[in-house]
Amino acid sequence: MKKKTGYKSSYIYCLCILLLLFLFGCTNNDAPVSTDSVPEPTAVDFPEKANDNADSGEAASASGSALENKLPGEGSTTPEAIPLAPWESDSDYLITGGEVSLVTDISSVMDHGFNQAAFEGIMSYSQAAGISYSFYTSSGDTKACYDDTVMHAIQNGARLIVSNGSHFEQTIGELQTQYPDIHFLMISGIPRDESNAPLPLSPNVHSITFHQEQAGYLAGYMTVLDGYTRFGFIGGEQLPSVTRYCYGYLQGINDAAASLGITKEVSVNCWYSGTFNPSEQIEAMADEWYDSGTQIIFSCGGSIYESILPPAEKHDGMLIGVDVDQSDLSPRFLTSAIDGIQRAIIIALDNYYAAGNQWDSTQAGQILNYGAKQKCVELPISNEAWRFSKASLNDYDNLLRRMRNDEIIVSEDINTHPKTAITVNWTEE
């Protein structure tokens, strides 16, 4: 295994950014919204116990790459070898045994969303720095399966484990003190005990959360400016991150409608499907909504877009993507709400190795929150991804600038539905 000395390498950081842009295509890094230095992410206190069913984390300024949807390791903690994918020709990638290892739930790691964003962030940094990396997908949606997945990574030599979403919160809550020499990077999750109460982070744990409500706001606001009045939101599991996207989306739609004086004309249907995978139920709901006049649906979670896209094509409807730029999936994607996972992971890994294979003082035992000010929250603006016909780049530039300057404050409250003047129809899971 290659060894990495503990030095801060801006060269490595720049190289991995260039690699990221080369491999996956930059969407927003040239946005004319700011030439200022990027502020440090906000340190946050331990969240209260979430009032949800489970939490999924989540996107960055790079479009999803044209990678295979099936990779070695998916669906089992003992991956079977299959024909090499393009990145596997790089000697740093290992089917098992990578120094940096991503652990995910049962969803595909190449989901064109949350999991893929995390994997591509790890891959970009690791390839630039010459560090071995792997990923492990849980074989089931139970704590025992999540425990097995993390232990499999540890037993195969992982030194830094990146967990994606809230499914691994209780597992890492138990293991953080049992394995003090193993470091954990938790994306959109924090350690929790068996009752789901938050635990203090050990020095070997660093957590990153995101202002998904800001990304949802941008998507909702700009879509109203583009002339849409009949909206839908279909989320995956009702997790804090998914709820933040939803509530920000509603706030953005409401504020834009108010600015145009059309709140009475605007309505939104909202539903959490309870899964991040495609299902007949999701397809039926989307078909019903589009058939009843819904013009656009925010597809918020994993691969559920696969069940929303056919009804959209049938009824000439549109979609909003999530976590990464999903415009390459179909011309039906008007835009995507991006939260910056790739960028956040690259920053975290660079700081980790610069500190000598450990978290530095700003990360060890700390939760950092990334948002618009850190250039992690945005919409894609490349020529291929920009599909607004009425809303302009100037409209977006001004909206994002106001958000970064705190002239627009999007509520982070996920315990109660946002108050709106538009009509919001909720469907129970």
Buried (B, 14 or more C-beta within 10 A) or exposed (E): EEEBEEEEBEEBBEBBBEBBBEBBBBBBBEBEBBEEEEEEBBEBEBBEEBEBEBBBBBBBBBBBBEBEEEBBBBBBBEBEEBEEBEBBEBEBBBBBBBBBBBBBBBBBBBBBBBBBBBBBBBBBBBBBBEBBBBBBBBBBBEBEBBBBBBBBBBEBBBBBBBBBBBBBBBBBBBBBEEBEEBBBBBBBBBBBEEEBEBBEBBBBBBBBBBBBBBBBBBBBBBBBBBEBBBBBBBBBBBBBBBBBBBBBBBBBBBBBBBEBEEBEEBBBBBBBBBBBBBBEEBBEBBBEBBEEEBBBBBBBBBBBBBBBBEBBEEBEBBBBBBBBBBBBBBEBBBBBBBBBBBBBBBBBBBBBBBBEBBBBEEBBBBBBBBBBBBBBBBBBBBEEBBBBEEBBEEBBBEBBBBBBEEEBEBBBEBEEBBEBEBEBEEEEE
